[in-house]
């Protein structure tokens, strides 16, 4: 912690309030007892006992990120081979020490875990963070993946045996404190229906990484949210059969659905009329884009990202990045189409959320991936202010917490990110985080990141 007095004043700071309206320059933001107490024109104030005054000329403050597709594990894919492939099975390694610190250091003050392989640990971690014993964001803990019976390369996922198993699984974890659920690629319509009904019975929401069930089918069933933009909709895939994932896992449908087509408009109408939100995970997709090692000029990851990685994780990333991957893939084309579909969905009135799906692959890691996700929203065509709203207030609205978090307003929680520069006009400045306030307590980004150097990928 760098600021822990009962009262804090952010003096002469630019306020980006998270609602999408223009930033307001030279403001004083007063924080007391964990809440935003006042926002007023910038003024020089005299120090007083119990009050910290931060002179923030040249800085911006925005709401803490509400990350809607986060993870507390790293996916280890062993044995990098000469052809750049991996042996299986991949294993999920719990990152209970490093991930929460990396999220908080980079501006994430609320995080939905979007799928767990160690829910008891995640629940205990949430409890410990809330007690103030460990640093980290507020956690919305998602239960274990609700996966169908198809053999999966991920051995740590339970395979549902039918609708009753789905219902019992949701009921069990709802009674133990998880606050959301996630359906996975091979779940059947009947299992999804049972899971949705049970989750709603407990007043909880359910999202999905879909494939076997189409987006329209899931909306009709009552799902609340769908992950990965429009990458997993298999409705038009030629080999689509009921309750079965397709070979392309939705790439065919994405390629053949233009944002202004009748098919897209019909899908948007179905999703919006059933109040289904879409989560943008562009950072995760971008991390896996093919690279031509002879022509690619993108820089390596920022030094702070590489420093956070355990040596084995860093070596795997550098091996893959330096060697390159085949450039003839359509992955970049699919990414661009997905970006265009997300913009069209928002234009139609849909609720778009944001989260990077940070599991280490391609250098996509907690916190840093959240910043990259916002930058990619701008690359997709959203303005910086629109992208910031998607990553803050929209997530709060989905969680039903918009009266407490997600924007800067008097009476709301003092969950705030202070950064040097002006991300309202130059979105890359969102990387310049120096202090993150959660419940009015200020955390030093550099000190948090120093504490995790060499740890991510180990614990």
C-alpha positions as a printed NumPy array, in Angstrom:
array([[  0.   ,   0.   ,   0.   ],
       [  1.188,   3.51 ,  -0.764],
       [ -1.826,   5.497,   0.499],
       [ -3.827,   4.353,   3.514],
       [ -5.048,   7.493,   5.271],
       [ -8.796,   7.836,   5.965],
       [ -8.986,  10.781,   3.569],
       [ -7.255,  11.226,   0.208],
       [ -7.455,  14.084,  -2.271],
       [ -6.429,  13.61 ,  -5.895],
       [ -5.526,  17.172,  -6.79 ],
       [ -5.509,  18.712, -10.309],
       [ -6.268,  15.388, -12.05 ],
       [ -8.127,  14.759, -15.32 ],
       [-11.275,  12.704, -14.661],
       [-12.394,  10.024, -17.139],
       [-15.602,   8.942, -15.421],
       [-16.265,   5.689, -17.316],
       [-19.661,   6.658, -18.726],
       [-18.261,   7.562, -22.139],
       [-18.627,  11.342, -21.784],
       [-15.705,  13.662, -22.425],
       [-12.917,  13.782, -19.857],
       [-12.88 ,  16.752, -17.486],
       [ -9.514,  18.406, -16.861],
       [ -8.145,  19.832, -13.601],
       [-10.414,  18.306, -10.974],
       [-10.027,  17.472,  -7.303],
       [-11.394,  14.066,  -6.325],
       [-11.926,  13.605,  -2.587],
       [-11.923,  10.099,  -1.112],
       [-12.963,   9.308,   2.431],
       [-13.6  ,   5.998,   4.17 ],
       [-13.419,   4.103,   0.897],
       [-15.94 ,   6.252,  -0.993],
       [-15.789,   9.124,  -3.439],
       [-17.018,  12.065,  -1.364],
       [-16.637,  15.012,  -3.731],
       [-15.532,  16.012,  -7.224],
       [-14.737,  19.705,  -7.618],
       [-12.662,  22.095,  -9.75 ],
       [ -8.927,  21.746,  -9.21 ],
       [ -7.495,  23.726,  -6.303],
       [ -4.395,  23.737,  -4.138],
       [ -5.272,  22.477,  -0.677],
       [ -3.285,  22.647,   2.538],
       [ -2.152,  19.381,   4.169],
       [ -4.029,  18.256,   7.263],
       [ -3.721,  15.38 ,   9.699],
       [ -5.16 ,  12.11 ,   8.413],
       [ -5.29 ,  13.367,   4.829],
       [ -3.038,  12.502,   1.882],
       [ -2.913,  15.033,  -0.955],
       [ -1.56 ,  13.839,  -4.304],
       [ -0.699,  16.532,  -6.833],
       [ -1.595,  14.876, -10.13 ],
       [ -1.041,  17.49 , -12.796],
       [ -0.405,  15.581, -16.009],
       [ -2.24 ,  12.509, -14.746],
       [ -5.667,  10.967, -15.409],
       [ -7.951,   8.997, -13.129],
       [-10.545,   6.496, -14.33 ],
       [-12.667,   3.774, -12.725],
       [-11.003,   0.505, -11.837],
       [-11.339,  -2.066, -14.603],
       [-14.191,  -4.533, -14.172],
       [-12.603,  -7.536, -15.868],
       [-15.222,  -9.975, -17.084],
       [-13.029, -12.766, -18.445],
       [-10.158, -13.291, -16.026],
       [ -8.446, -16.42 , -14.74 ],
       [ -6.444, -17.399, -11.681],
       [ -4.53 , -20.141, -13.449],
       [ -1.803, -20.56 , -16.041],
       [ -2.155, -23.201, -18.758],
       [  1.051, -25.194, -18.995],
       [  1.526, -26.851, -22.381],
       [  4.626, -29.047, -22.045],
       [  7.447, -29.997, -24.371],
       [  7.874, -27.38 , -27.046],
       [  8.845, -29.393, -30.103],
       [ 10.788, -28.373, -33.184],
       [  7.558, -27.902, -35.148],
       [  6.262, -25.497, -32.484],
       [  3.566, -27.869, -31.277],
       [  2.86 , -29.065, -27.752],
       [  2.337, -32.433, -26.179],
       [ -0.834, -33.012, -24.195],
       [ -2.373, -32.94 , -21.71 ],
       [ -2.212, -29.288, -20.811],
       [ -2.508, -28.578, -17.117],
       [ -3.984, -25.631, -15.242],
       [ -1.597, -24.304, -12.576],
       [ -3.165, -22.136,  -9.88 ],
       [ -1.665, -18.612,  -9.705],
       [ -3.039, -17.558,  -6.316],
       [  0.011, -15.447,  -5.44 ],
       [  0.994, -13.707,  -8.659],
       [ -2.27 , -13.262, -10.582],
       [ -4.175, -11.161,  -7.997],
       [ -1.2  ,  -8.816,  -7.599],
       [ -0.778,  -8.471, -11.364],
       [ -4.464,  -7.664, -11.817],
       [ -4.485,  -5.036,  -9.088],
       [ -1.183,  -3.489, -10.142],
       [ -2.473,  -2.879, -13.655],
       [ -5.856,  -1.415, -12.731],
       [ -8.264,  -4.35 , -12.319],
       [-10.261,  -3.775,  -9.135],
       [-13.075,  -6.26 ,  -9.868],
       [-12.538,  -9.558, -11.688],
       [-14.848, -12.375, -12.757],
       [-12.766, -15.543, -12.905],
       [-14.732, -16.963, -15.891],
       [-14.033, -20.602, -15.077],
       [-12.232, -22.339, -12.238],
       [-10.287, -25.555, -11.829],
       [ -9.703, -25.032,  -8.102],
       [-12.878, -23.343,  -6.826],
       [-12.199, -23.993,  -3.133],
       [ -8.909, -22.121,  -3.422],
       [-10.546, -19.305,  -5.412],
       [-13.244, -18.918,  -2.758],
       [-10.704, -18.84 ,   0.057],
       [ -8.619, -16.358,  -1.91 ],
       [-11.642, -14.099,  -2.357],
       [-12.357, -14.25 ,   1.363],
       [ -8.752, -13.521,   2.283],
       [ -8.551, -10.545,  -0.087],
       [-11.795,  -9.112,   1.308],
       [-10.355,  -9.346,   4.825],
       [ -7.407,  -7.246,   3.681],
       [ -4.87 ,  -9.988,   4.309],
       [ -3.747, -10.259,   0.673],
       [ -3.688,  -7.717,  -2.156],
       [ -5.946,  -8.337,  -5.116],
       [ -9.151,  -7.297,  -6.847],
       [-12.668,  -8.002,  -5.669],
       [-13.443, -11.456,  -7.092],
       [-16.598, -12.76 ,  -8.711],
       [-15.741, -16.464,  -8.45 ],
       [-17.022, -18.615, -11.288],
       [-17.612, -22.284, -10.514],
       [-15.975, -25.273, -12.217],
       [-16.385, -25.496, -15.981],
       [-19.663, -27.088, -17.052],
       [-18.305, -29.318, -19.806],
       [-20.052, -32.071, -21.743],
       [-19.056, -35.706, -21.948],
       [-16.785, -35.43 , -24.995],
       [-13.218, -36.366, -24.128],
       [-11.252, -33.201, -23.409],
       [ -7.521, -32.622, -23.408],
       [ -8.004, -30.753, -20.126],
       [ -8.009, -33.478, -17.509],
       [ -8.981, -31.127, -14.681],
       [-12.476, -30.496, -16.075],
       [-15.352, -32.598, -14.79 ],
       [-17.405, -34.11 , -17.621],
       [-21.151, -33.815, -17.11 ],
       [-23.138, -37.022, -17.439],
       [-26.473, -35.347, -18.191],
       [-28.927, -32.632, -17.139],
       [-29.254, -33.843, -13.554],
       [-25.495, -33.789, -13.099],
       [-25.471, -30.226, -14.462],
       [-28.185, -29.174, -12.033],
       [-26.498, -30.837,  -9.054],
       [-23.121, -29.322,  -9.91 ],
       [-24.561, -25.814, -10.061],
       [-26.52 , -26.29 ,  -6.834],
       [-23.487, -27.666,  -4.987],
       [-21.217, -24.76 ,  -5.871],
       [-23.903, -22.114,  -5.504],
       [-24.336, -23.285,  -1.931],
       [-20.597, -22.915,  -1.361],
       [-20.32 , -19.323,  -2.463],
       [-19.459, -19.127,  -6.147],
       [-21.22 , -16.205,  -7.779],
       [-21.337, -17.22 , -11.435],
       [-21.044, -20.226, -13.758],
       [-19.594, -20.973, -17.172],
       [-20.741, -23.53 , -19.722],
       [-18.027, -24.982, -21.925],
       [-17.73 , -26.071, -25.534],
       [-19.279, -29.563, -25.484],
       [-22.214, -29.037, -23.121],
       [-25.549, -30.242, -24.526],
       [-28.661, -28.097, -24.821],
       [-30.369, -30.193, -22.163],
       [-27.427, -29.818, -19.765],
       [-27.255, -26.078, -20.429],
       [-30.99 , -25.723, -19.795],
       [-30.679, -27.496, -16.447],
       [-27.631, -25.418, -15.455],
       [-29.278, -22.112, -16.405],
       [-32.469, -22.948, -14.517],
       [-30.554, -23.899, -11.376],
       [-28.256, -20.861, -11.527],
       [-31.22 , -18.518, -11.919],
       [-32.964, -20.262,  -9.042],
       [-30.042, -19.133,  -6.861],
       [-30.097, -15.61 ,  -8.309],
       [-26.823, -16.218, -10.183],
       [-25.825, -15.765, -13.825],
       [-24.288, -18.137, -16.33 ],
       [-21.991, -17.44 , -19.241],
       [-20.605, -19.748, -21.89 ],
       [-17.728, -20.53 , -24.2  ],
       [-19.985, -22.139, -26.777],
       [-19.63 , -24.51 , -29.707],
       [-22.002, -27.492, -29.392],
       [-24.835, -25.055, -28.611],
       [-25.324, -22.118, -30.982],
       [-25.65 , -18.529, -29.809],
       [-29.326, -18.365, -30.728],
       [-30.05 , -21.68 , -28.98 ],
       [-28.272, -20.498, -25.831],
       [-30.185, -17.207, -25.855],
       [-33.497, -19.049, -26.124],
       [-32.446, -21.31 , -23.243],
       [-31.762, -18.248, -21.076],
       [-27.978, -17.865, -20.923],
       [-26.922, -14.461, -19.593],
       [-23.601, -13.935, -21.352],
       [-21.48 , -15.434, -24.141],
       [-17.676, -15.333, -24.169],
       [-15.135, -14.648, -26.926],
       [-17.126, -12.218, -29.003],
       [-18.623, -13.941, -32.031],
       [-15.879, -16.558, -32.385],
       [-17.86 , -19.571, -31.122],
       [-21.185, -19.366, -32.934],
       [-21.528, -22.552, -35.028],
       [-25.018, -21.986, -36.427],
       [-23.94 , -21.891, -40.097],
       [-21.076, -24.4  , -39.908],
       [-21.763, -27.056, -42.591],
       [-21.023, -29.996, -40.276],
       [-23.207, -28.68 , -37.412],
       [-25.263, -31.343, -35.666],
       [-27.386, -30.923, -32.515],
       [-25.342, -30.911, -29.288],
       [-22.075, -31.343, -31.184],
       [-19.144, -28.99 , -31.652],
       [-17.947, -28.509, -35.225],
       [-14.512, -28.905, -36.752],
       [-14.061, -25.149, -37.277],
       [-15.585, -24.291, -33.871],
       [-17.463, -21.377, -35.449],
       [-14.807, -19.965, -37.774],
       [-16.911, -20.882, -40.819],
       [-19.971, -19.073, -39.456],
       [-17.903, -16.028, -38.533],
       [-16.327, -15.889, -41.986],
       [-19.734, -16.112, -43.68 ],
       [-21.597, -13.625, -41.452],
       [-21.066, -10.016, -42.486],
       [-21.904,  -7.468, -39.739],
       [-24.639,  -5.88 , -41.889],
       [-26.087,  -9.161, -43.167],
       [-29.629, -10.403, -42.406],
       [-28.075, -13.276, -40.443],
       [-26.131, -10.889, -38.213],
       [-29.095,  -8.599, -37.661],
       [-31.278, -11.568, -36.749],
       [-28.668, -12.836, -34.285],
       [-28.263,  -9.406, -32.694],
       [-32.025,  -9.11 , -32.288],
       [-32.2  , -12.523, -30.62 ],
       [-29.359, -11.772, -28.225],
       [-30.57 ,  -8.302, -27.297],
       [-34.205,  -9.321, -26.838],
       [-33.063, -12.052, -24.426],
       [-30.689,  -9.638, -22.594],
       [-27.577, -11.641, -23.49 ],
       [-24.287,  -9.77 , -23.073],
       [-21.206, -10.548, -25.172],
       [-17.704, -10.561, -23.7  ],
       [-14.917,  -9.289, -25.931],
       [-11.683, -11.247, -25.458],
       [ -9.646,  -9.766, -28.312],
       [ -6.405,  -9.858, -26.315],
       [ -6.598, -13.63 , -26.005],
       [ -7.267, -14.063, -29.704],
       [ -4.551, -11.59 , -30.68 ],
       [ -1.988, -13.429, -28.547],
       [ -2.487, -16.497, -30.703],
       [ -2.357, -14.798, -34.096],
       [  0.072, -16.394, -36.571],
       [  3.373, -14.609, -37.123],
       [  5.763, -14.622, -40.039],
       [  9.104, -14.413, -38.253],
       [ 10.807, -12.9  , -41.303],
       [  8.432,  -9.95 , -41.725],
       [  6.755,  -9.363, -38.372],
       [  7.933,  -6.12 , -36.79 ],
       [  5.837,  -6.109, -33.622],
       [  7.917,  -5.424, -30.502],
       [  8.397,  -7.954, -27.795],
       [  6.235,  -7.736, -24.721],
       [  6.872,  -4.848, -22.358],
       [  9.785,  -5.549, -19.995],
       [  7.47 ,  -5.644, -16.978],
       [  5.498,  -8.503, -18.558],
       [  8.612, -10.555, -19.265],
       [  9.919,  -9.846, -15.767],
       [  6.743, -11.175, -14.16 ],
       [  7.074, -14.511, -15.956],
       [  8.788, -17.52 , -14.464],
       [ 11.909, -18.397, -16.5  ],
       [ 10.267, -21.403, -18.18 ],
       [  7.247, -19.312, -19.221],
       [  9.453, -16.537, -20.544],
       [ 11.593, -19.021, -22.487],
       [  8.518, -20.618, -24.07 ],
       [  7.139, -17.232, -25.09 ],
       [ 10.445, -16.055, -26.569],
       [ 10.954, -19.337, -28.419],
       [  7.532, -19.065, -30.004],
       [  7.813, -15.339, -30.7  ],
       [ 11.296, -15.481, -32.198],
       [ 10.702, -18.567, -34.294],
       [  7.356, -17.365, -35.639],
       [  4.384, -19.332, -36.892],
       [  2.908, -19.832, -40.361],
       [  1.362, -16.638, -41.752],
       [ -1.053, -18.264, -44.178],
       [ -3.712, -18.828, -41.508],
       [ -6.996, -16.905, -41.657],
       [ -6.729, -16.054, -37.956],
       [ -6.105, -12.348, -38.57 ],
       [ -9.094, -12.239, -40.923],
       [-11.305, -13.855, -38.284],
       [-10.063, -11.38 , -35.677],
       [-10.979,  -8.432, -37.891],
       [-14.427,  -9.87 , -38.634],
       [-15.028, -10.443, -34.936],
       [-14.042,  -6.842, -34.209],
       [-16.533,  -5.615, -36.817],
       [-19.273,  -7.872, -35.429],
       [-18.71 ,  -6.542, -31.918],
       [-19.021,  -2.948, -33.111],
       [-22.208,  -3.793, -34.994],
       [-23.629,  -5.545, -31.911],
       [-23.024,  -2.436, -29.787],
       [-24.507,  -0.204, -32.485],
       [-27.633,  -2.389, -32.403],
       [-27.96 ,  -1.81 , -28.656],
       [-26.103,  -4.829, -27.271],
       [-24.132,  -4.881, -24.006],
       [-20.439,  -5.57 , -24.674],
       [-18.137,  -6.539, -21.801],
       [-14.358,  -6.931, -21.771],
       [-11.714,  -9.323, -20.479],
       [ -8.5  , -10.683, -21.971],
       [ -8.737, -14.425, -21.103],
       [ -5.202, -14.298, -19.659],
       [ -3.788, -17.814, -19.298],
       [ -0.212, -17.066, -20.354],
       [ -0.422, -18.225, -23.962],
       [  1.286, -15.794, -26.326],
       [  2.312, -13.566, -23.445],
       [ -1.299, -12.756, -22.507],
       [ -1.095, -12.476, -18.718],
       [ -3.225, -10.997, -15.91 ],
       [ -3.524,  -7.224, -15.715],
       [ -1.277,  -6.471, -18.66 ],
       [ -3.75 ,  -8.353, -20.844],
       [ -6.576,  -6.146, -19.554],
       [ -4.756,  -3.034, -20.739],
       [ -4.095,  -4.666, -24.116],
       [ -7.775,  -5.619, -24.377],
       [ -8.789,  -1.959, -24.067],
       [ -6.232,  -0.956, -26.695],
       [ -7.633,  -3.587, -29.066],
       [-11.159,  -2.257, -28.578],
       [ -9.845,   1.034, -29.918],
       [ -8.152,  -0.806, -32.771],
       [-11.548,  -2.366, -33.487],
       [-13.027,   1.09 , -34.037],
       [-14.358,   2.161, -30.66 ],
       [-13.228,   5.544, -29.362],
       [-10.942,   5.484, -26.304],
       [-13.818,   6.7  , -24.122],
       [-16.126,   3.995, -25.495],
       [-13.479,   1.339, -24.908],
       [-12.958,   2.509, -21.327],
       [-16.699,   2.333, -20.673],
       [-16.845,  -1.22 , -22.052],
       [-14.043,  -2.233, -19.67 ],
       [-15.529,  -0.503, -16.617],
       [-19.18 ,   0.545, -16.393],
       [-20.535,  -2.143, -18.723],
       [-19.094,  -4.889, -16.525],
       [-20.572,  -3.255, -13.439],
       [-23.984,  -3.095, -15.144],
       [-23.829,  -6.801, -15.986],
       [-22.92 ,  -7.646, -12.387],
       [-25.729,  -5.421, -11.1  ],
       [-23.197,  -3.283,  -9.221],
       [-23.366,  -0.078, -11.26 ],
       [-24.477,   1.854,  -8.169],
       [-21.199,   0.95 ,  -6.418],
       [-18.497,   0.549,  -9.077],
       [-17.747,   1.085, -12.768],
       [-17.782,   4.878, -12.946],
       [-16.537,   7.891, -11.024],
       [-19.357,   9.571,  -9.138],
       [-19.977,  10.885,  -5.641],
       [-21.037,   8.092,  -3.311],
       [-19.48 ,   5.26 ,  -5.298],
       [-16.65 ,   3.011,  -4.13 ],
       [-13.237,   4.597,  -4.506],
       [-12.023,   1.947,  -6.964],
       [ -9.838,   4.122,  -9.174],
       [ -6.822,   3.93 , -11.47 ],
       [ -4.312,   6.781, -11.635],
       [ -2.059,   6.894, -14.689],
       [  0.35 ,   9.356, -16.234],
       [ -0.938,  10.916, -19.462],
       [ -4.288,  11.04 , -21.189],
       [ -5.794,   7.717, -22.342],
       [ -8.929,   9.59 , -23.448],
       [ -6.949,  10.8  , -26.454],
       [ -3.995,   8.389, -26.498],
       [ -5.137,   4.951, -25.434],
       [ -1.566,   3.65 , -25.025],
       [ -1.31 ,   5.835, -21.898],
       [ -3.536,   3.269, -20.206],
       [ -0.321,   1.313, -19.665],
       [  1.151,   4.091, -17.477],
       [ -0.578,   3.031, -14.246],
       [  1.17 ,   4.228, -11.083],
       [ -1.413,   3.947,  -8.288],
       [ -4.565,   1.838,  -8.004],
       [ -7.165,   2.614,  -5.351],
       [ -9.444,  -0.162,  -4.143],
       [-11.987,   0.797,  -1.493],
       [-10.023,   4.011,  -0.999],
       [ -6.686,   2.334,  -0.297],
       [ -3.915,   3.188,  -2.747],
       [ -1.611,   0.434,  -4.016],
       [  1.779,   1.111,  -5.588],
       [  1.91 ,  -0.53 ,  -9.021],
       [  5.693,  -0.8  ,  -9.102],
       [  5.911,  -2.436,  -5.686],
       [  3.203,  -4.962,  -6.554],
       [  4.955,  -5.873,  -9.798],
       [  8.334,  -6.07 ,  -8.076],
       [  6.845,  -8.617,  -5.675],
       [  5.839, -11.01 ,  -8.5  ],
       [  8.977, -10.879, -10.641],
       [  9.748, -14.378, -11.894],
       [  6.637, -15.91 , -10.324],
       [  3.877, -16.004, -12.963],
       [  3.639, -19.553, -14.268],
       [  4.92 , -21.04 , -11.021],
       [  2.464, -19.751,  -8.399]])
